[in-house]
Amino acid sequence: MKTNKKKEKTLDAVKMMREIRDRISQETQNMTFEQLKAYIKENLTKNKAKLVGQ
């Protein structure tokens, strides 16, 4: 018979996603569309990330 042992979480993905979303929202809250595009481009370049589909 198996016992139900709960594993301790090492990563709380929901908490991390909320923290990242809140930080980005705070940083971009008063930006114009052009400023927001520049912010996104800068962060994609800095993190060496690509847009989805590219």
C-alpha angles and dihedrals in degrees: 000000000000122000123218106239115175116224119223112245115244094185127030101201095182092053091047092049091050092049092050092046092049092049093050092046091052093048094049103034097110099032125122119232091261092050090048091052090051091048091052093046092049093050093046090052093045092050094039089234128149131219115253109274096023 
